[in-house]
C-alpha cells in the first residue's frame, strides 16, 4: 500500500506523517507532497518518498498520485488568507486531487475537513447527519469551501471517499492553545471550545484510512471534554478578564460535537480525553 499525504508541513500534517510511517508494515510506503524540497527533508529521513510540487498544479498532482493506493488530503488554507486562496486550496485543489486520484486508480481518499461546517448549534452535540450551515465573518470562505469540497468529493463515482471533521486541534508544541485567546478573550465566561489532541487526530485518521467498507462516511473527531473561555485563560496562565463574566453565551451548543459514530464504528477512544489529561502527561 502506498499512501500519499498532502498538507504535510502544516500543524496537523507534520505530526500525522511520522505516526503514519511508524505504524506502516513491511511493504507499505508513504509519499508526501511538499512545495519546498527543503521542508520535505525531515520526512525523507523518516522514510517517506518526497514529491515536490503545488497542490494547485495539475502536473504535480499527476506525479503525486501515480501508483498510489490511498490519499490523505490534509492540506488547508484558513485563518487570515484571502477568500480566493481559501477556495482555490480547500475546494478547487481538493476536488482536482480527487479527480486525479480517481483517474490514477487510487482506492481510498480521506478528506480532512472541519467541524466548523455545522455552523450554529442544535441544542445538543452536533452529529454527522446534521445539515451543514457554514458562514460567519471570522472564517471567511474557509467553511464554505470545505463544505463544497466534501460534497464534490463524495459525489465522485468510483472513488471511496471518507471525511474526518476536526475540532480545535492542539498539543505537542502547536501554538493553537495560546492562539485560542484571540477569540476566548471576547467570549462569555462559560462559552466552550471542543478540542482534540494531535495524537487523537492522528489516531482517528489512521482508523478512517484503514477501515474497510466505510466509503461515503463522515466522522467527527474530538475529545470528551470541551473547555470554557475561563479554562482557556487558566490553561495559558493568563488572568481572566472581568468582563467575561458579564457576557452571555449566544449558543452553548455551537461547535460541540458528538463522537458517537467514530467510537461506535471505528473503535476510537481519545488517548487524551481532555486537555487536562494532556497537560498532566506533558503533551501540551
Rosetta silent file (secondary structure, phi, psi, omega in degrees, C-alpha in Angstrom):
SEQUENCE: XXXXXXXXXXXXXXXXXXXXXXXXXXXXXXXXXXXXXXXXXXXXXXXXXXXXXXXXXXXXXXXXXXXXXXXXXXXXXXXXXXXXXXXXXXXXXXXXXXXXXXXXXXXXXXXXXXXXXXXXXXXXXXXXXXXXXXXXXXXXXXXXXXXXXXXXXXXXXXXXXXXXXXXXXXXXXXXXXXXXXXXXXXXXXXXXXXXXXXXXXXXXXXXXXXXXXXXXXXXXXXXXXXXXXXXXXXXXXXXXXXXXXXXXXXXXXXXXXXXXXXXXXXXXXXXXXXXXXXXXXXXX
SCORE:     score description
SCORE:     0.000 S_00000001
   1 L     0.000  128.503  175.512    0.000    0.000    0.000 S_00000001
   2 E  -113.412  120.920 -178.050    1.325    3.430   -0.993 S_00000001
   3 E  -112.510  125.455  174.691   -0.334    6.359    0.765 S_00000001
   4 E   -93.201  133.827  176.051    0.022    9.953   -0.424 S_00000001
   5 E  -122.492  130.903  174.627   -0.337   12.699    2.190 S_00000001
   6 E  -106.515  168.330  178.631   -0.776   16.382    1.359 S_00000001
   7 L    66.868   32.148 -170.583   -0.523   19.351    3.700 S_00000001
   8 L   -79.249  -10.494  179.154    2.428   17.737    5.446 S_00000001
   9 L  -100.585    1.087  175.530    4.131   20.947    6.562 S_00000001
  10 L   -82.388  178.211 -175.414    1.093   22.282    8.424 S_00000001
  11 L   -61.729  -40.868 -179.468    0.414   21.746   12.109 S_00000001
  12 L   -76.853  -49.999 -175.145   -1.647   18.580   11.563 S_00000001
  13 H   -60.598  -41.387 -176.521    0.285   17.067    8.675 S_00000001
  14 H   -67.763  -19.847  177.905    3.741   17.391   10.196 S_00000001
  15 H   -97.500  -23.652  179.811    2.558   15.409   13.241 S_00000001
  16 H   -77.261  -43.827 -174.178    0.465   12.883   11.329 S_00000001
  17 H   -58.274  -46.393  177.681    3.081   11.709    8.825 S_00000001
  18 H   -59.133  -34.852  178.250    5.593   10.404   11.409 S_00000001
  19 H   -70.998  -37.943  176.576    2.800    8.405   13.048 S_00000001
  20 H   -62.976  -42.025  178.456    1.690    7.021    9.682 S_00000001
  21 H   -66.611  -39.258 -176.685    5.278    5.979    8.968 S_00000001
  22 H   -65.751  -31.058 -178.973    5.709    4.471   12.427 S_00000001
  23 L   -96.244    2.709  179.791    2.714    2.162   12.047 S_00000001
  24 L   -68.235  138.726  178.787    3.496    1.126    8.477 S_00000001
  25 L   -94.093  167.395  179.042    4.012   -2.579    7.955 S_00000001
  26 L   -52.126  132.256  179.772    6.575   -4.165    5.596 S_00000001
  27 L    93.130  -15.104  178.038    5.745   -3.241    2.030 S_00000001
  28 L   -88.801  138.098 -177.062    3.714   -0.170    2.975 S_00000001
  29 E  -128.940  156.069  178.591    5.056    3.171    1.783 S_00000001
  30 E  -125.334  133.742  176.317    4.287    6.828    2.417 S_00000001
  31 E  -120.674  138.099  178.439    4.627    9.635   -0.107 S_00000001
  32 E  -120.801  144.254  175.584    4.372   13.328    0.781 S_00000001
  33 E  -105.193  120.813  179.263    3.665   16.310   -1.454 S_00000001
  34 E  -130.258  150.880  177.681    5.558   19.459   -0.456 S_00000001
  35 L   -83.002  -24.477 -176.389    6.054   22.790   -2.185 S_00000001
  36 L  -122.204  119.305 -176.732    9.596   23.232   -0.851 S_00000001
  37 H   -57.488  -36.550 -178.122   12.108   20.394   -1.154 S_00000001
  38 H   -62.666  -34.282 -178.642   13.953   21.551    1.976 S_00000001
  39 H   -77.870   -9.779  176.982   10.794   21.144    4.063 S_00000001
  40 H   -92.234   -6.656 -174.616   10.456   17.579    2.837 S_00000001
  41 H   -62.556  -41.079 -178.091   13.881   16.514    4.105 S_00000001
  42 H   -63.717  -32.548  177.793   12.689   15.542    7.585 S_00000001
  43 H   -73.050  -37.725  177.029   10.072   13.245    6.058 S_00000001
  44 H   -62.330  -39.483  178.911   12.636   11.687    3.739 S_00000001
  45 H   -63.397  -28.323  179.375   14.858   10.980    6.757 S_00000001
  46 H   -85.054   -8.829  176.905   11.927    9.132    8.341 S_00000001
  47 L   114.054    5.684 -179.868   11.472    7.002    5.237 S_00000001
  48 L   -85.859  150.545  169.929    8.889    8.860    3.158 S_00000001
  49 E   -83.857  134.934 -175.900    9.096    9.438   -0.569 S_00000001
  50 E  -111.810  127.408  173.069    9.001   13.169   -1.312 S_00000001
  51 E  -114.791  127.971 -178.458    7.335   14.748   -4.343 S_00000001
  52 E   -97.553  127.393  179.416    7.875   18.473   -4.816 S_00000001
  53 L   168.784  168.715 -179.258    5.017   20.466   -6.268 S_00000001
  54 L   -98.378  139.283  179.647    1.982   22.628   -5.608 S_00000001
  55 L   -58.494  -23.419 -177.993   -1.416   21.122   -4.891 S_00000001
  56 L   -91.970    7.234 -179.161   -2.848   23.548   -7.451 S_00000001
  57 L  -104.287  116.097 -176.480   -0.560   22.290  -10.240 S_00000001
  58 H   -59.637  -39.097  179.934   -2.172   19.568  -12.366 S_00000001
  59 H   -64.746  -41.219  179.191    1.192   18.122  -13.425 S_00000001
  60 H   -65.021  -38.839  178.800    2.322   17.877   -9.795 S_00000001
  61 H   -62.381  -41.446  179.282   -0.942   16.150   -8.847 S_00000001
  62 H   -60.012  -43.199  178.692   -0.410   13.565  -11.564 S_00000001
  63 H   -66.475  -39.618 -175.416    3.062   12.746  -10.252 S_00000001
  64 H   -65.957  -39.946 -175.146    1.856   12.673   -6.658 S_00000001
  65 H   -89.834  -11.303 -176.877   -0.986   10.187   -7.195 S_00000001
  66 L   -58.024  120.711  177.806    0.797    7.923   -9.706 S_00000001
  67 L    79.206    0.739 -178.403    0.868    4.405   -8.275 S_00000001
  68 L   -78.538  148.181  175.187   -0.793    5.435   -5.007 S_00000001
  69 L   -98.276  -27.379 -177.414   -3.381    3.226   -3.319 S_00000001
  70 E  -146.770  154.300  176.733   -4.691    5.864   -0.901 S_00000001
  71 E  -129.813  136.023  171.022   -4.669    9.630   -0.414 S_00000001
  72 E  -118.747  107.981 -175.940   -4.991   11.589    2.829 S_00000001
  73 E   -94.066   97.283 -179.555   -5.693   15.224    1.970 S_00000001
  74 L   -94.155  -16.297 -173.943   -4.682   17.289    4.989 S_00000001
  75 L   -57.128  139.828  178.813   -3.935   20.489    3.038 S_00000001
  76 L  -158.059  150.658  174.407   -5.944   23.562    4.020 S_00000001
  77 L  -125.270  120.655 -177.538   -5.834   27.338    3.732 S_00000001
  78 L  -159.093 -178.879  176.594   -7.525   29.319    6.503 S_00000001
  79 L    48.155   85.328  173.335   -7.185   31.992    9.180 S_00000001
  80 L    98.193   -7.056  178.988   -6.063   35.180    7.505 S_00000001
  81 L   -87.108  152.613  176.531   -5.814   34.052    3.875 S_00000001
  82 L   -59.698  151.902 -179.983   -7.875   35.811    1.161 S_00000001
  83 H   -57.151  -36.049 -178.672  -11.181   34.159    0.286 S_00000001
  84 H   -63.765  -39.825  179.217   -9.912   33.383   -3.213 S_00000001
  85 H   -68.663  -40.004  178.246   -6.991   31.402   -1.819 S_00000001
  86 H   -58.536  -45.294  179.887   -9.239   29.532    0.611 S_00000001
  87 H   -67.635  -39.060 -177.823  -11.489   28.461   -2.247 S_00000001
  88 H   -64.350  -38.988 -177.595   -8.549   27.615   -4.509 S_00000001
  89 H   -87.272  -51.110 -171.372   -6.927   25.305   -1.948 S_00000001
  90 H   -73.991  -32.799 -178.497   -9.806   23.962    0.125 S_00000001
  91 H  -106.705  -63.952 -171.034  -12.296   23.370   -2.669 S_00000001
  92 H   -62.360  -50.432 -177.520  -10.764   23.542   -6.148 S_00000001
  93 H   -67.437  -37.427  179.134   -7.445   21.830   -5.426 S_00000001
  94 H   -62.936  -43.459 -179.228   -9.073   19.204   -3.195 S_00000001
  95 H   -68.017  -41.038  177.725  -11.576   18.267   -5.894 S_00000001
  96 H   -64.139  -35.917  175.652   -8.894   18.182   -8.590 S_00000001
  97 H   -63.134  -41.615  177.209   -6.821   15.946   -6.325 S_00000001
  98 H   -62.146  -42.726  178.981   -9.817   13.645   -6.007 S_00000001
  99 H   -65.697  -41.495  178.048  -10.282   13.520   -9.758 S_00000001
 100 H   -64.061  -39.843  178.383   -6.586   12.859  -10.320 S_00000001
 101 H   -63.107  -43.610  178.785   -6.715   10.093   -7.720 S_00000001
 102 H   -60.729  -45.275 -178.968   -9.727    8.525   -9.410 S_00000001
 103 H   -65.144  -28.748 -177.848   -8.014    8.646  -12.810 S_00000001
 104 L   -88.200   -2.156  178.440   -4.890    7.047  -11.322 S_00000001
 105 L    84.437   18.403  176.903   -6.812    4.150   -9.799 S_00000001
 106 L   -63.016  138.497 -175.530   -6.453    5.226   -6.161 S_00000001
 107 L   -88.623  -37.571 -175.611   -8.713    3.084   -3.975 S_00000001
 108 E  -131.602  144.355 -178.562   -9.275    5.284   -0.916 S_00000001
 109 E  -136.580  115.732  178.050   -9.393    9.032   -0.365 S_00000001
 110 E  -102.176  119.573  179.162   -9.509   10.587    3.111 S_00000001
 111 E  -103.790  121.398  177.488  -10.582   14.224    3.126 S_00000001
 112 E   -86.756  125.318 -178.101   -9.764   16.242    6.225 S_00000001
 113 E  -126.753 -160.171 -174.294  -12.474   18.796    6.964 S_00000001
 114 E  -137.283  144.217  174.720  -13.648   20.863    9.909 S_00000001
 115 H   -67.789  -11.693  177.655  -16.445   20.765   12.456 S_00000001
 116 H   -65.799  -14.331 -179.417  -16.965   24.455   11.718 S_00000001
 117 H   -65.256  -19.336 -178.467  -19.054   23.394    8.712 S_00000001
 118 H   -71.348  -27.927 -176.231  -22.012   22.796   11.050 S_00000001
 119 L    72.422 -134.608 -175.196  -22.412   26.464   11.893 S_00000001
 120 L   -63.054  158.085  178.985  -24.882   27.166   14.670 S_00000001
 121 L   -72.615  172.244 -179.083  -25.674   24.638   17.395 S_00000001
 122 L  -124.096   15.206 -178.683  -28.726   22.395   17.511 S_00000001
 123 L    80.074   14.301 -178.282  -29.372   22.308   21.253 S_00000001
 124 L  -169.076  169.893  176.042  -27.291   19.101   21.575 S_00000001
 125 L   -58.476  138.410 -177.355  -23.952   17.733   20.390 S_00000001
 126 E   -73.789  136.937  178.801  -23.647   18.022   16.612 S_00000001
 127 L  -114.671  163.273 -177.653  -23.794   14.802   14.609 S_00000001
 128 L   -63.486  -18.497  179.007  -22.580   13.930   11.133 S_00000001
 129 L   -86.225   -7.408  178.291  -26.188   13.792    9.900 S_00000001
 130 L   -70.432  144.644  178.779  -26.800   17.452   10.789 S_00000001
 131 L   -63.653  141.134  174.452  -27.074   19.853    7.881 S_00000001
 132 L   -78.752  131.052  178.036  -24.003   21.960    7.144 S_00000001
 133 L  -132.103   67.378 -175.419  -24.622   25.667    7.677 S_00000001
 134 L   -68.177  161.499  177.386  -21.258   27.312    7.017 S_00000001
 135 L   147.062 -173.247 -179.138  -20.710   31.023    7.351 S_00000001
 136 L   106.714  143.490 -174.534  -19.633   33.698    9.777 S_00000001
 137 L   -73.182  -27.223 -174.565  -17.286   36.636    9.427 S_00000001
 138 L   -62.900  -41.186 -170.257  -14.403   35.097   11.398 S_00000001
 139 L  -102.647   -2.121  177.926  -13.569   32.320    8.955 S_00000001
 140 L    57.204 -131.903 -176.644  -14.455   33.911    5.621 S_00000001
 141 L   -85.187    0.933 -175.093  -14.662   31.364    2.809 S_00000001
 142 H   -57.557  -54.423 -175.883  -12.921   28.625    4.801 S_00000001
 143 H   -67.989  -40.330  179.773  -16.010   26.761    5.994 S_00000001
 144 H   -62.135  -41.250 -178.193  -17.935   27.233    2.747 S_00000001
 145 H   -69.843  -33.474  177.895  -15.008   25.912    0.701 S_00000001
 146 H   -69.215  -40.897  176.384  -14.603   22.906    2.996 S_00000001
 147 H   -61.647  -45.423 -178.832  -18.303   22.013    2.689 S_00000001
 148 H   -61.486  -41.043  179.091  -18.130   22.334   -1.087 S_00000001
 149 H   -63.580  -45.091  177.379  -15.079   20.066   -1.234 S_00000001
 150 H   -53.484  -52.260 -174.838  -16.785   17.424    0.905 S_00000001
 151 H   -63.344  -43.818 -177.682  -19.854   17.392   -1.309 S_00000001
 152 H   -70.481  -38.007  178.645  -17.992   17.295   -4.618 S_00000001
 153 H   -67.732  -44.024  179.907  -15.558   14.618   -3.486 S_00000001
 154 H   -64.619  -21.708  179.903  -18.289   12.401   -2.050 S_00000001
 155 L   -86.138   -5.496 -179.694  -20.110   12.714   -5.373 S_00000001
 156 L   -72.165  111.078 -177.576  -17.167   11.314   -7.385 S_00000001
 157 L   -71.868  128.388  178.016  -18.408    7.990   -8.661 S_00000001
 158 L    99.040   -4.800  178.775  -15.871    5.196   -8.304 S_00000001
 159 L  -114.490  126.524  179.579  -13.748    6.790   -5.568 S_00000001
 160 E   -79.980   97.869 -176.111  -14.005    5.554   -1.968 S_00000001
 161 E  -104.435  133.504  175.068  -14.093    8.872   -0.083 S_00000001
 162 E  -127.068  143.756 -175.601  -14.107    9.184    3.729 S_00000001
 163 E  -121.988  132.533  172.382  -14.292   12.511    5.602 S_00000001
 164 E  -114.805  125.291 -179.736  -12.900   13.422    9.020 S_00000001
 165 E  -102.652  121.708 -173.976  -14.133   16.661   10.629 S_00000001
 166 E   -89.357  152.478  168.378  -11.719   18.230   13.078 S_00000001
 167 L   -90.933 -155.602  171.429  -12.303   20.222   16.253 S_00000001
 168 E   -77.990  117.744 -172.060   -9.819   22.826   17.555 S_00000001
 169 E   -97.358  141.124 -176.820   -6.528   20.913   17.423 S_00000001
 170 E  -148.868  176.396  171.294   -3.719   21.378   19.960 S_00000001
 171 L   107.485  160.979  173.944   -0.735   19.699   21.608 S_00000001
 172 L    56.503   42.417  177.181    2.917   18.778   21.091 S_00000001
 173 L    84.549   -1.808  176.353    4.117   22.365   20.847 S_00000001
 174 L   -62.392  130.137 -178.332    1.355   23.512   18.499 S_00000001
 175 L   -74.356   -0.478 -175.817    0.723   27.240   19.211 S_00000001
 176 H   -56.645  -38.866 -177.012   -3.043   26.832   18.786 S_00000001
 177 H   -61.063  -43.301  176.203   -3.726   26.631   22.502 S_00000001
 178 H   -67.129  -37.718 -178.860   -2.164   30.042   23.086 S_00000001
 179 H   -68.455  -18.434  179.558   -3.848   31.395   19.964 S_00000001
 180 L   -59.226  -24.666 -178.648   -7.245   30.386   21.340 S_00000001
 181 H   -70.666  -15.801  174.842   -7.161   33.528   23.464 S_00000001
 182 H   -58.492  -32.530  179.121   -7.551   35.625   20.308 S_00000001
 183 H  -102.842  -41.159 -173.237  -11.207   34.571   20.460 S_00000001
 184 H   -63.304  -25.829 -179.662  -11.722   33.443   24.031 S_00000001
 185 L   -67.308  -17.912  179.513  -10.912   36.877   25.431 S_00000001
 186 L  -109.068    8.294  179.205  -14.122   38.196   23.838 S_00000001
 187 L   -87.258  172.467  167.468  -16.338   35.227   24.754 S_00000001
 188 L   -75.451  155.472 -175.085  -18.677   34.707   27.641 S_00000001
 189 L   -56.383  -38.708 -175.475  -17.060   33.002   30.624 S_00000001
 190 L   -94.182    2.413  178.890  -18.921   29.715   30.077 S_00000001
 191 L   -64.480  136.225 -170.434  -18.615   29.610   26.281 S_00000001
 192 E  -110.022  153.293  175.238  -16.997   26.312   25.307 S_00000001
 193 E  -125.252  126.295  178.166  -14.421   25.130   22.789 S_00000001
 194 L   -91.945  128.567 -172.228  -14.296   21.481   21.724 S_00000001
 195 E  -122.943  172.478  175.146  -10.742   20.331   21.178 S_00000001
 196 E  -154.546  134.491 -179.857   -8.722   17.332   20.084 S_00000001
 197 E   -76.732  150.406  179.384   -5.072   16.467   20.660 S_00000001
 198 H   -55.324  -36.234  179.319   -2.790   15.811   17.685 S_00000001
 199 H   -62.467  -35.875 -179.179   -2.275   12.244   18.889 S_00000001
 200 H   -81.338  -30.169  172.160   -6.015   11.647   18.700 S_00000001
 201 H   -62.329  -45.750  178.906   -6.377   13.349   15.340 S_00000001
 202 H   -63.043  -43.436  178.201   -3.701   11.001   14.003 S_00000001
 203 H   -57.361  -46.388 -178.089   -5.368    8.010   15.658 S_00000001
 204 H   -64.224  -43.258 -179.369   -8.699    8.923   14.061 S_00000001
 205 H   -63.728  -38.647  178.289   -7.194    9.483   10.610 S_00000001
 206 H   -65.017  -40.014  178.152   -5.437    6.112   10.726 S_00000001
 207 H   -66.103  -42.350  179.189   -8.697    4.411   11.658 S_00000001
 208 H   -65.350  -39.637 -179.575  -10.579    6.218    8.885 S_00000001
 209 H   -64.238  -44.979 -169.446   -7.843    5.380    6.381 S_00000001
 210 H   -93.280  -17.004 -175.788   -7.614    1.664    7.124 S_00000001
 211 L   -66.182  133.830  177.566  -11.207    0.702    7.988 S_00000001
 212 L   -81.211  150.868  169.103  -12.885   -1.407    5.275 S_00000001
 213 L    68.866   29.024  179.517  -16.322   -0.664    3.901 S_00000001
 214 L  -118.722   19.744  177.670  -16.827    2.917    5.094 S_00000001
 215 L   -53.839  134.748  179.530  -16.776    4.758    1.777 S_00000001
 216 L    88.255   -2.012 -177.558  -19.036    7.814    1.879 S_00000001
 217 L   -89.906  148.218  176.878  -18.947    8.090    5.693 S_00000001
 218 E  -116.560  138.978 -178.052  -18.238   11.281    7.641 S_00000001
 219 E  -132.768  128.555  169.721  -16.727   11.215   11.144 S_00000001
 220 E   -75.599  140.841  176.605  -16.445   13.861   13.855 S_00000001
 221 L  -122.907  124.900  179.251  -13.102   13.840   15.673 S_00000001
 222 L  -169.305  170.279  175.132  -12.835   15.376   19.161 S_00000001
 223 L   -88.734 -165.990 -173.939  -12.031   14.686   22.791 S_00000001
 224 L  -102.342   -0.676 -168.716  -14.545   14.121   25.583 S_00000001
 225 L  -144.078   84.149  174.220  -14.357   17.425   27.458 S_00000001
 226 L   -55.496  147.392 -178.006  -14.941   20.829   25.832 S_00000001
 227 E  -115.915  152.590 -176.856  -13.381   23.667   27.856 S_00000001
 228 E   -86.024  168.687  176.840  -14.712   27.121   28.714 S_00000001
 229 H   -60.281  -38.115  177.305  -13.230   30.523   27.969 S_00000001
 230 H   -60.846  -46.073 -179.078  -12.256   30.792   31.618 S_00000001
 231 H   -64.485  -35.441  178.544  -10.380   27.486   31.434 S_00000001
 232 H   -63.327  -39.290  175.557   -8.566   28.553   28.253 S_00000001
 233 H   -64.829  -44.405 -178.315   -7.224   31.583   30.088 S_00000001
 234 H   -65.073  -40.589  179.193   -6.211   29.470   33.061 S_00000001
 235 H   -63.414  -30.587  179.242   -4.511   26.844   30.888 S_00000001
 236 L   -90.422    2.031  179.365   -2.469   29.609   29.277 S_00000001
 237 L    67.919   31.434 -176.817   -1.586   31.136   32.640 S_00000001
 238 L  -114.346  139.050  179.166   -3.399   34.378   31.791 S_00000001
 239 L   -62.582  138.111 -178.666   -5.606   36.361   34.146 S_00000001
 240 L   -78.453  121.672  178.531   -9.310   36.043   33.312 S_00000001
 241 L   -62.244  139.134 -178.466  -10.727   39.439   32.244 S_00000001
 242 H   -60.191  -33.606 -174.135  -13.577   40.565   34.488 S_00000001
 243 H   -71.825  -11.292  174.174  -15.833   41.403   31.556 S_00000001
 244 H   -59.530  -34.365 -175.243  -16.014   37.719   30.521 S_00000001
 245 H   -78.189   -8.089  179.187  -18.408   37.247   33.417 S_00000001
 246 H   -95.124   -5.602 -175.762  -20.737   39.975   32.170 S_00000001
 247 L   -99.899  158.620  177.572  -21.369   38.277   28.820 S_00000001
 248 L  -116.516  134.384  177.492  -23.860   35.594   27.820 S_00000001
 249 L   -68.306  118.236 -176.832  -23.025   32.700   25.508 S_00000001
 250 L   -68.296  -24.355 -178.390  -25.353   33.191   22.495 S_00000001
 251 L  -155.546   93.029 -174.571  -25.380   29.469   21.614 S_00000001
 252 L   -66.575   -5.469 -179.924  -23.896   26.991   24.118 S_00000001
 253 L  -108.242    1.691  176.274  -24.012   24.135   21.561 S_00000001
 254 L   -65.551  127.956  176.317  -22.055   25.779   18.738 S_00000001
 255 L    73.663   14.890  177.278  -19.004   23.673   17.939 S_00000001
 256 L  -103.662  117.756 -168.050  -19.827   20.897   20.407 S_00000001
 257 E  -107.616  148.691  167.684  -19.571   17.554   18.611 S_00000001
 258 L   -89.092  131.882  174.227  -20.825   14.037   19.113 S_00000001
 259 L  -108.092   20.504 -178.780  -18.127   11.410   18.590 S_00000001
 260 H   -58.769  -40.270 -176.608  -20.590    8.556   18.908 S_00000001
 261 H   -66.609  -48.442 -177.007  -20.214    7.412   15.303 S_00000001
 262 H   -69.434  -29.363  175.431  -16.413    7.150   15.234 S_00000001
 263 H   -70.380  -44.053 -175.184  -16.413    5.465   18.632 S_00000001
 264 H   -72.197  -44.689 -172.543  -19.117    3.014   17.630 S_00000001
 265 H   -89.134  -31.740 -173.396  -17.964    2.201   14.086 S_00000001
 266 H  -118.186   -0.241  177.341  -14.180    2.570   14.281 S_00000001
 267 L    74.248   19.790  179.904  -13.358    1.958   17.933 S_00000001
 268 L   -66.898  131.280  171.756  -11.978    5.457   18.507 S_00000001
 269 L  -140.112  122.584 -176.484  -11.176    6.333   22.119 S_00000001
 270 L   -58.799  131.683  171.852   -9.215    9.525   22.856 S_00000001
 271 L   -66.971  -32.795  176.146   -5.739    8.945   24.215 S_00000001
 272 L  -121.814   89.391 -175.761   -6.188   12.355   25.836 S_00000001
 273 L   -65.832  -14.507  175.428   -9.880   12.614   26.737 S_00000001
 274 L  -148.572  162.434  176.414   -9.335   16.158   27.994 S_00000001
 275 H   -64.479  -26.694  178.524   -6.755   18.918   27.714 S_00000001
 276 H   -69.533  -36.654  175.917   -6.058   18.338   31.397 S_00000001
 277 H   -63.662  -40.129  178.022   -5.064   14.744   30.692 S_00000001
 278 H   -67.152  -40.062  178.554   -2.685   16.008   28.010 S_00000001
 279 H   -62.686  -45.315 -178.539   -1.292   18.646   30.359 S_00000001
 280 H   -66.184  -26.015  179.019   -0.675   16.102   33.114 S_00000001
 281 L   -87.341   -1.419 -178.798    1.077   13.828   30.606 S_00000001
 282 L    72.173   29.254 -174.397    3.345   16.674   29.469 S_00000001
 283 L  -106.107   13.575  177.739    1.845   16.533   25.967 S_00000001
 284 L   -77.906    0.000    0.000    0.887   20.184   25.506 S_00000001
